[in-house]
Amino acid sequence: MPICAKNFAMCRSGRASDRHVSSWGLRMNLLRTLIVGNSGSGKSWLAERIANHMGSPCIDLDSIHWLPGGYNVARERNEAVQLLRDAAKAERWVIEGIYGSLVSEVRTDSTALIWLCLDEAECIENIRRRGIRREGNAASFAALLDWASTYRSRQGPSSYIGHQRLFDDYGADKRVLRSRDAVMAFLDRLEA
């Protein structure tokens, strides 16, 4: 299972900090946080910072949705769901990704939902700036740029409308962050 938090072992041993998020001015329980948004919106970047601050493992849904070796072959749905449910059994975690159908599988296990709802043009620029990642290639990079540009026009659980439904139906702590400034203000309150 891919982990982006450096102190995963400490968290699993039960020695991670038990600070309460509500005391940081957020009034948001980030113990088990879901982050959704368009490709290039900054989900991984934000998830890593929250996970490091909380002493939590960080799970990237790309690594659950896709088989190792790039973005060519999706994992069987039942296998992906089981991997995600196993990861969500932990006491604390941050799970991030665009896959609304996977997020829905662990929604009731979570304590917070953050939706990064940035403009498509900004997401595309972020993707261009970071370049090809995770064993991708030129073809998968071009497909990702196209995918990100259609966020608001697509249908389904990994689209704007899918994330809007997920957000609207979510019953615990939730925030929608619509700009880089809003993301930075959120982090400033987290670290206060």
N, C-alpha and C positions, 0 to 999 in steps of 0.2 A: 504494500500500500504506500503510495507516494506521500511523503510528509514534508511540509515546508516550515514547520516550527522547529527551532533548534533544540528546544528543551522537551521534546516528546518523551524521552525516557524518564525525566523528572516528573512529568505530568502523570505518566502511567504508574509511577511508584507511589503517587499520592502526596509527594512533597512539594508540588507546585503551589504557588501563592493562592490563598483563598480570599483575596481582596474582593470586595463587593463592587460591582460595576456601578451600582446606583450611587455610591459615595463619590464617584468621579464626576458627577454633574450630568451624566447621560440619562439617568433613570431608565436604564435598559439592561436587561439581564443577558449578557453575551456569553454565558456558559456554553451553550450549544447554538452557534450562529450559522445561519444560512445566508449566502450572498449570491444574488442573481443579477444578471444584466447582459447587455449585448457583448459580443466579442470585442475586445479592445477597450472596454469601459473601465478597466482597472480592478477587476474582481480579485485576481491573484495578488496584486500589489496590496490591496486593502486587507485581504484575508491573512496574508503573511504578517502584517503589522498587528492586527488584532490577535492572531494566534501567538505571536511572540510576547505580546503584552500580557496575555492571559495564561501563558504556559500551556497552550493547547496544541494538539496536532492539527495540521491544516491539510485538508483533503481536496484535491483538484479533480473535479468530475471528468475532465478530459481523460485522465488516467484510468478512470473507471469505465467510461463510455467506449473508449478506443482500445483495441489490443495493442500491445507493445510494438514499436517499430514505426510510429508515425500516425497519420490520420487516414489510413487507407481502409482499414477493416474495423467495423464496429463490433464490440463484444456482444454476445448473445444477451438479450434483454434480461432474462432470468438470472444469468450469472452476474451482470452488472448490478441488478437490484440487490442480490445477495451480498456482493462485496460492499455495497453502500450500507446496507442494514447492519452488517458486521461492524463496519467502522463506526456507525452511529450508536453502537452499544457502549462506547466509552463515556466516561463521566463528563468530559468536556471536549469540544472540537469546534473547528470552523470548516464548513464545507462550502466550496464555491464552484460555480459553473453556470453555463447557459441553459442546461438541460432541465427544463421545468418539470418534465415527466419523472425524472430521477429525484429531483428535489421534493416533489409531492410524496414520494415514498417514505421520506423521513421527516416530513413537515411536523407531524405531531410529536416527534422526539425533540424538536428544537425549542429554544427559548427566545430566539430573535431572528428576524428576517430583515436584511438590508438589500434594497433594490437600487443598483446603480443605473440610473436612467439618463445617460448622457446623450447628446446629439450624435447622430450617426457619423457626421463629418469628423467630429473629435475622435470617435472610436476608430475610424479608418486611419486617421493620422497617427494615432497611438500604435496601431498594428504596423503601419509602414515604418515608424520610428524603431520599434523593437525588432523588426525583421522576422525571418523564418526561425521558428523555434521547434523544440521537441521532435527532432528527426523529421521535420516537414521538408517539403521540396517546393520548387517554383510553382508547380501546378496546384498544390494544396494551399500555398500562400495566396495565389490569385483567387481561388475558390473562397478562402476566408474573407478576403476583401469584399468580394461580391456578397457573401452571406451577411457580413456586417452592414452593408449598405441597404439591405432589404429588411432590417429589423422591424420597422413599423409597418411594412406592407405584407410581411409574411403572416400566416396563420399558424396555429398550433402552440404547443406548450413552451417552445423555445423562442417565441417571438415577443414583441412588445405586448400584444394582447394577451398572450399566455402568461407573461410575468405580471401584467396588470391584474388578471384574475387571481393568480396565486397571492399577490399582495392584498387584494381586496378581501379574499377569503381567510387570510391569516389571522388567527385569534390572539397571538401573543404580541410581545414588543416588536414594532416594525418601524422602519424609516425608509423613505425614498430620498436619494441624494441625486440631484439633477445637474450638478456642475462639479468641476474639479475643486472650486472654492468650497463648496458644501462638503466634499469629502475631506478636505484639509481641516475645516472647522470641526467636523466630527472627530477626527483624529486628535486635534488639539484638546477637545473636551475629554477624550479617552485618556490622554496622557497627563491631564491636569491633576 
